[in-house]
Amino acid sequence: MDAARAALPDVALVDIEMPGIDGIQAAAELRTAVPTCRVIIVTTFGRPGYLKRAMQAGAAGFVVKDTPAAQLADAVRRVAQGLRVVDPALGRNRADAARIADENGWL
C-alpha cells in the first residue's frame, strides 16, 4: 500500500495469492488508499467464486496468469480507460464467469 500511495498508479496488477494479504483484500484496500487506481487480479485460479469476490472488492479486471503478453497489455489498457475485463480463458467456468460478470454490471 505504501508503494501505491507513493506512486499513484493508474492500474495495479495483483496476484490472488500474495504474502500477507491476498489480491482480493489488496484490491479492497487499494480502492480506499488510492481511489484512482484500478486493480486487475492475476491468478492461476480462474474460479467464479474468486471472480465474484474480486468484483465485490472493487477489482476492474480478472485475468489468468498464462494470458499472452499482448492480451494482458490490452487488458491493462482497457482497465486504464475505465472498462472492466474478464479473461475469456476461464475454461469450463466461462458460462459461470459470464453470468457473474453480467449480474455485477461488468458486461
Beta strands, then each sheet from edge to edge (+ up, - down):
strand 1: 11-15
strand 2: 38-43
strand 3: 61-64
strand 4: 85-86
sheet 1: 1+ 2+ 3+ 4+
end
